[in-house]
Amino acid sequence: MTAERCRVVLLGLIMVCTLAQARDLNQDEALELRQRGVILPLEQFIDLALSRYPGSRLLEAELEEKHGVYVYEVELVTTEGVVREIKFDARDRRLLKDEED
């Protein structure tokens, strides 16, 4: 493979990886989606995540959008000191992922 072809392939891979990443929404975007009834309130998801691991502490919560799907990502630390990353569909509270981070 020529050096030029390698550069083209590498550039293509970078572009695909960039497009596949989720976009974090800012506070104003989240509020507007909530007011329009597109997503449920963040507080519901924080409570839901904390109830999965009683005694855990919230580290971070954010709203992401990927391919038109809104996802709340909640990070918490359990009483055992394990950091968990929990993702929910922001429209219907469906659990999408719960894994050790």
VENMO-V741083 format. One record per pair of residues at least 24 apart in sequence whose ideal C-beta (glycine too) atoms are under 10 Angstrom apart, sorted by the first residue. I is the first residue (numbers start at 1). J is the second residue. Records with the same first field share a line. If there is no record, write none. Layout:
I: J  J
This chain:
19: 67
20: 66  67
21: 64  66
22: 62  63  64  65  66  67  69  70  71  73  87
23: 63  64  65  66
24: 62  63  64  65  73
25: 62  63  64  65  70  71  90
26: 62  63
27: 63
29: 63  65  70
30: 62  63  65  70  72  90
33: 63  65  70  90  91
34: 63  90
37: 91
38: 70  90  91
39: 63  65  70  71  72  89  90  91  92
40: 70  72  88  89  90  91  92  93
41: 72  90
42: 72  74  90
44: 72  88  90  93
45: 71  72  73  74  86  87  88  89  90  93
46: 72  74  76  86
47: 74
48: 72  74  86  88  93  95
49: 73  74  75  76  84  85  86  87  88  95  98
50: 74  76  86
52: 76  78  84  86  95  98
53: 77  78  79  80  82  84  86  98
54: 78  79
55: 79  80
56: 80  82  83  84
59: 83  84  85  101
60: 85
61: 86
63: 90
64: 90
65: 90
69: 96
71: 96  97
72: 96
73: 97
74: 98
75: 101
76: 101
77: 101
